[in-house]
Amino acid sequence: MKKLTVKQQKEQIGKMLIAKMTGGAISANKDGSVMTKPIFNDMPDILESKVLEDCLAWLKSNRIFADRNNVGEGQLGCSDAYYRFGIKNGGDIIGCLPNGRHFEIECKRGRGGKWSKGQQERCVELRENNGLYFLVHGTEELEYYFRDLI
């Protein structure tokens, strides 16, 4: 059997992560995004903004340092300058565990959502560098992922 290159190994790891985080479905859309679904069957269908709000509240109640990662771009005022802010493709929530380990959480609506190619690549890069990346559809999943971390 032919040995895989480092690039091929990273692609294989990425595919395994995507399969795990999307419940085994890795058929990508034309733009490279994949549809996600919750790991629990009885998740309520709530909007992504509510999932985000609930996750931030849960993290705060468990005394875990975390902030919202807002991302955008545009002009400010009458200036011709163009500005970008936030971490492109970064999780909706960025934080640090008590042991110093970096984590990011990407929130999707309760019944599932679209995980972009850029977000998938960010997940792989973060995990390759010993960071944590979670894709959640509600606080039930967040509690599940953090059960052994806090």
ChimeraX commands (.cxc) that place a marker at each C-alpha (Angstrom):
marker #1 position 0.00,0.00,0.00 radius 0.5
marker #1 position 1.30,3.44,-0.96 radius 0.5
marker #1 position 2.21,5.78,1.92 radius 0.5
marker #1 position 0.01,8.88,2.23 radius 0.5
marker #1 position 1.54,12.32,2.01 radius 0.5
marker #1 position 1.09,14.75,4.93 radius 0.5
marker #1 position -1.53,16.63,2.90 radius 0.5
marker #1 position -3.45,13.40,2.22 radius 0.5
marker #1 position -3.25,12.46,5.90 radius 0.5
marker #1 position -4.69,15.86,6.89 radius 0.5
marker #1 position -7.51,15.41,4.35 radius 0.5
marker #1 position -8.31,11.97,5.81 radius 0.5
marker #1 position -8.33,13.39,9.36 radius 0.5
marker #1 position -10.58,16.20,8.16 radius 0.5
marker #1 position -13.02,13.74,6.59 radius 0.5
marker #1 position -13.15,11.68,9.79 radius 0.5
marker #1 position -13.82,14.80,11.89 radius 0.5
marker #1 position -16.53,15.95,9.52 radius 0.5
marker #1 position -18.16,12.52,9.56 radius 0.5
marker #1 position -18.14,12.51,13.35 radius 0.5
marker #1 position -19.52,16.05,13.66 radius 0.5
marker #1 position -22.26,15.59,11.06 radius 0.5
marker #1 position -23.54,12.23,12.29 radius 0.5
marker #1 position -21.81,10.25,9.54 radius 0.5
marker #1 position -23.12,12.28,6.62 radius 0.5
marker #1 position -20.17,13.65,4.68 radius 0.5
marker #1 position -21.76,14.40,1.32 radius 0.5
marker #1 position -20.72,17.98,0.69 radius 0.5
marker #1 position -22.71,20.61,-1.16 radius 0.5
marker #1 position -21.20,22.27,-4.25 radius 0.5
marker #1 position -19.67,24.99,-2.06 radius 0.5
marker #1 position -18.02,22.39,0.20 radius 0.5
marker #1 position -20.44,22.90,3.10 radius 0.5
marker #1 position -22.11,19.98,4.83 radius 0.5
marker #1 position -25.43,19.76,6.61 radius 0.5
marker #1 position -25.28,19.10,10.34 radius 0.5
marker #1 position -27.67,17.37,12.67 radius 0.5
marker #1 position -27.81,17.14,16.46 radius 0.5
marker #1 position -26.32,14.15,18.26 radius 0.5
marker #1 position -29.48,13.84,20.38 radius 0.5
marker #1 position -32.78,12.98,18.70 radius 0.5
marker #1 position -35.06,15.10,20.91 radius 0.5
marker #1 position -33.40,18.49,20.38 radius 0.5
marker #1 position -35.89,21.39,20.22 radius 0.5
marker #1 position -35.92,23.36,16.97 radius 0.5
marker #1 position -34.64,26.71,18.17 radius 0.5
marker #1 position -32.90,29.49,16.26 radius 0.5
marker #1 position -29.11,29.72,16.15 radius 0.5
marker #1 position -29.21,33.04,18.03 radius 0.5
marker #1 position -31.04,31.33,20.94 radius 0.5
marker #1 position -28.57,28.41,20.90 radius 0.5
marker #1 position -25.72,30.95,21.06 radius 0.5
marker #1 position -27.35,32.90,23.90 radius 0.5
marker #1 position -28.05,29.71,25.90 radius 0.5
marker #1 position -24.51,28.39,25.38 radius 0.5
marker #1 position -22.93,31.65,26.56 radius 0.5
marker #1 position -25.18,31.60,29.64 radius 0.5
marker #1 position -24.26,27.96,30.36 radius 0.5
marker #1 position -20.54,28.70,30.06 radius 0.5
marker #1 position -20.88,31.72,32.36 radius 0.5
marker #1 position -22.85,29.72,34.93 radius 0.5
marker #1 position -20.04,27.13,34.93 radius 0.5
marker #1 position -17.40,29.86,35.33 radius 0.5
marker #1 position -15.75,29.15,31.97 radius 0.5
marker #1 position -14.11,32.13,30.26 radius 0.5
marker #1 position -15.73,32.67,26.86 radius 0.5
marker #1 position -16.70,35.50,24.52 radius 0.5
marker #1 position -18.81,35.91,21.42 radius 0.5
marker #1 position -16.78,36.05,18.19 radius 0.5
marker #1 position -18.46,38.63,15.99 radius 0.5
marker #1 position -17.17,38.73,12.42 radius 0.5
marker #1 position -17.83,41.39,9.81 radius 0.5
marker #1 position -16.47,43.92,7.40 radius 0.5
marker #1 position -17.31,47.29,5.96 radius 0.5
marker #1 position -16.64,50.99,5.97 radius 0.5
marker #1 position -16.87,53.13,9.08 radius 0.5
marker #1 position -18.37,56.56,8.71 radius 0.5
marker #1 position -17.29,58.66,5.73 radius 0.5
marker #1 position -13.86,57.03,5.53 radius 0.5
marker #1 position -12.71,55.26,2.37 radius 0.5
marker #1 position -10.95,52.70,4.54 radius 0.5
marker #1 position -12.36,49.17,4.57 radius 0.5
marker #1 position -12.24,47.28,7.87 radius 0.5
marker #1 position -12.57,43.65,8.88 radius 0.5
marker #1 position -13.03,42.38,12.41 radius 0.5
marker #1 position -13.30,39.05,14.17 radius 0.5
marker #1 position -11.77,35.71,13.22 radius 0.5
marker #1 position -13.06,34.58,9.84 radius 0.5
marker #1 position -14.45,31.02,10.04 radius 0.5
marker #1 position -13.82,31.03,13.80 radius 0.5
marker #1 position -16.42,29.59,16.13 radius 0.5
marker #1 position -19.32,31.71,17.35 radius 0.5
marker #1 position -17.86,31.41,20.85 radius 0.5
marker #1 position -14.16,31.52,21.69 radius 0.5
marker #1 position -12.84,30.72,25.13 radius 0.5
marker #1 position -10.26,29.25,27.41 radius 0.5
marker #1 position -10.68,26.37,29.86 radius 0.5
marker #1 position -9.35,26.70,33.43 radius 0.5
marker #1 position -6.31,24.64,32.38 radius 0.5
marker #1 position -5.50,27.19,29.63 radius 0.5
marker #1 position -6.69,25.12,26.67 radius 0.5
marker #1 position -8.26,27.13,23.84 radius 0.5
marker #1 position -11.72,26.16,22.57 radius 0.5
marker #1 position -14.19,27.35,19.97 radius 0.5
marker #1 position -17.87,26.54,19.68 radius 0.5
marker #1 position -19.83,26.79,16.45 radius 0.5
marker #1 position -23.56,27.09,17.12 radius 0.5
marker #1 position -26.22,25.80,14.73 radius 0.5
marker #1 position -29.99,25.90,15.03 radius 0.5
marker #1 position -31.70,23.09,16.94 radius 0.5
marker #1 position -32.62,20.89,13.99 radius 0.5
marker #1 position -29.27,21.36,12.23 radius 0.5
marker #1 position -27.60,23.77,9.89 radius 0.5
marker #1 position -24.93,24.29,7.26 radius 0.5
marker #1 position -21.27,23.91,8.26 radius 0.5
marker #1 position -19.16,25.87,5.77 radius 0.5
marker #1 position -15.96,24.60,4.21 radius 0.5
marker #1 position -14.01,27.39,5.94 radius 0.5
marker #1 position -15.44,26.37,9.32 radius 0.5
marker #1 position -14.51,22.75,8.66 radius 0.5
marker #1 position -10.95,23.76,7.80 radius 0.5
marker #1 position -10.77,25.89,10.96 radius 0.5
marker #1 position -11.92,22.88,13.01 radius 0.5
marker #1 position -9.17,20.67,11.57 radius 0.5
marker #1 position -6.46,23.34,12.07 radius 0.5
marker #1 position -7.53,24.02,15.63 radius 0.5
marker #1 position -7.60,20.34,16.59 radius 0.5
marker #1 position -4.24,19.72,14.93 radius 0.5
marker #1 position -2.83,22.38,17.25 radius 0.5
marker #1 position -4.30,20.85,20.43 radius 0.5
marker #1 position -7.29,23.20,20.54 radius 0.5
marker #1 position -10.88,22.11,21.02 radius 0.5
marker #1 position -13.68,22.75,18.52 radius 0.5
marker #1 position -17.31,21.87,19.12 radius 0.5
marker #1 position -20.33,22.04,16.84 radius 0.5
marker #1 position -23.47,22.32,18.98 radius 0.5
marker #1 position -27.21,22.54,18.40 radius 0.5
marker #1 position -28.12,23.32,22.02 radius 0.5
marker #1 position -26.91,23.30,25.61 radius 0.5
marker #1 position -27.57,19.56,25.88 radius 0.5
marker #1 position -24.76,18.92,23.41 radius 0.5
marker #1 position -22.54,21.54,25.07 radius 0.5
marker #1 position -22.97,19.83,28.46 radius 0.5
marker #1 position -22.20,16.48,26.83 radius 0.5
marker #1 position -18.95,17.74,25.25 radius 0.5
marker #1 position -17.79,19.58,28.38 radius 0.5
marker #1 position -18.66,16.82,30.88 radius 0.5
marker #1 position -15.04,15.65,31.25 radius 0.5
marker #1 position -13.42,19.07,30.73 radius 0.5
marker #1 position -14.65,20.96,33.79 radius 0.5
marker link #1:1,2 radius 0.2
marker link #1:2,3 radius 0.2
marker link #1:3,4 radius 0.2
marker link #1:4,5 radius 0.2
marker link #1:5,6 radius 0.2
marker link #1:6,7 radius 0.2
marker link #1:7,8 radius 0.2
marker link #1:8,9 radius 0.2
marker link #1:9,10 radius 0.2
marker link #1:10,11 radius 0.2
marker link #1:11,12 radius 0.2
marker link #1:12,13 radius 0.2
marker link #1:13,14 radius 0.2
marker link #1:14,15 radius 0.2
marker link #1:15,16 radius 0.2
marker link #1:16,17 radius 0.2
marker link #1:17,18 radius 0.2
marker link #1:18,19 radius 0.2
marker link #1:19,20 radius 0.2
marker link #1:20,21 radius 0.2
marker link #1:21,22 radius 0.2
marker link #1:22,23 radius 0.2
marker link #1:23,24 radius 0.2
marker link #1:24,25 radius 0.2
marker link #1:25,26 radius 0.2
marker link #1:26,27 radius 0.2
marker link #1:27,28 radius 0.2
marker link #1:28,29 radius 0.2
marker link #1:29,30 radius 0.2
marker link #1:30,31 radius 0.2
marker link #1:31,32 radius 0.2
marker link #1:32,33 radius 0.2
marker link #1:33,34 radius 0.2
marker link #1:34,35 radius 0.2
marker link #1:35,36 radius 0.2
marker link #1:36,37 radius 0.2
marker link #1:37,38 radius 0.2
marker link #1:38,39 radius 0.2
marker link #1:39,40 radius 0.2
marker link #1:40,41 radius 0.2
marker link #1:41,42 radius 0.2
marker link #1:42,43 radius 0.2
marker link #1:43,44 radius 0.2
marker link #1:44,45 radius 0.2
marker link #1:45,46 radius 0.2
marker link #1:46,47 radius 0.2
marker link #1:47,48 radius 0.2
marker link #1:48,49 radius 0.2
marker link #1:49,50 radius 0.2
marker link #1:50,51 radius 0.2
marker link #1:51,52 radius 0.2
marker link #1:52,53 radius 0.2
marker link #1:53,54 radius 0.2
marker link #1:54,55 radius 0.2
marker link #1:55,56 radius 0.2
marker link #1:56,57 radius 0.2
marker link #1:57,58 radius 0.2
marker link #1:58,59 radius 0.2
marker link #1:59,60 radius 0.2
marker link #1:60,61 radius 0.2
marker link #1:61,62 radius 0.2
marker link #1:62,63 radius 0.2
marker link #1:63,64 radius 0.2
marker link #1:64,65 radius 0.2
marker link #1:65,66 radius 0.2
marker link #1:66,67 radius 0.2
marker link #1:67,68 radius 0.2
marker link #1:68,69 radius 0.2
marker link #1:69,70 radius 0.2
marker link #1:70,71 radius 0.2
marker link #1:71,72 radius 0.2
marker link #1:72,73 radius 0.2
marker link #1:73,74 radius 0.2
marker link #1:74,75 radius 0.2
marker link #1:75,76 radius 0.2
marker link #1:76,77 radius 0.2
marker link #1:77,78 radius 0.2
marker link #1:78,79 radius 0.2
marker link #1:79,80 radius 0.2
marker link #1:80,81 radius 0.2
marker link #1:81,82 radius 0.2
marker link #1:82,83 radius 0.2
marker link #1:83,84 radius 0.2
marker link #1:84,85 radius 0.2
marker link #1:85,86 radius 0.2
marker link #1:86,87 radius 0.2
marker link #1:87,88 radius 0.2
marker link #1:88,89 radius 0.2
marker link #1:89,90 radius 0.2
marker link #1:90,91 radius 0.2
marker link #1:91,92 radius 0.2
marker link #1:92,93 radius 0.2
marker link #1:93,94 radius 0.2
marker link #1:94,95 radius 0.2
marker link #1:95,96 radius 0.2
marker link #1:96,97 radius 0.2
marker link #1:97,98 radius 0.2
marker link #1:98,99 radius 0.2
marker link #1:99,100 radius 0.2
marker link #1:100,101 radius 0.2
marker link #1:101,102 radius 0.2
marker link #1:102,103 radius 0.2
marker link #1:103,104 radius 0.2
marker link #1:104,105 radius 0.2
marker link #1:105,106 radius 0.2
marker link #1:106,107 radius 0.2
marker link #1:107,108 radius 0.2
marker link #1:108,109 radius 0.2
marker link #1:109,110 radius 0.2
marker link #1:110,111 radius 0.2
marker link #1:111,112 radius 0.2
marker link #1:112,113 radius 0.2
marker link #1:113,114 radius 0.2
marker link #1:114,115 radius 0.2
marker link #1:115,116 radius 0.2
marker link #1:116,117 radius 0.2
marker link #1:117,118 radius 0.2
marker link #1:118,119 radius 0.2
marker link #1:119,120 radius 0.2
marker link #1:120,121 radius 0.2
marker link #1:121,122 radius 0.2
marker link #1:122,123 radius 0.2
marker link #1:123,124 radius 0.2
marker link #1:124,125 radius 0.2
marker link #1:125,126 radius 0.2
marker link #1:126,127 radius 0.2
marker link #1:127,128 radius 0.2
marker link #1:128,129 radius 0.2
marker link #1:129,130 radius 0.2
marker link #1:130,131 radius 0.2
marker link #1:131,132 radius 0.2
marker link #1:132,133 radius 0.2
marker link #1:133,134 radius 0.2
marker link #1:134,135 radius 0.2
marker link #1:135,136 radius 0.2
marker link #1:136,137 radius 0.2
marker link #1:137,138 radius 0.2
marker link #1:138,139 radius 0.2
marker link #1:139,140 radius 0.2
marker link #1:140,141 radius 0.2
marker link #1:141,142 radius 0.2
marker link #1:142,143 radius 0.2
marker link #1:143,144 radius 0.2
marker link #1:144,145 radius 0.2
marker link #1:145,146 radius 0.2
marker link #1:146,147 radius 0.2
marker link #1:147,148 radius 0.2
marker link #1:148,149 radius 0.2
marker link #1:149,150 radius 0.2
view
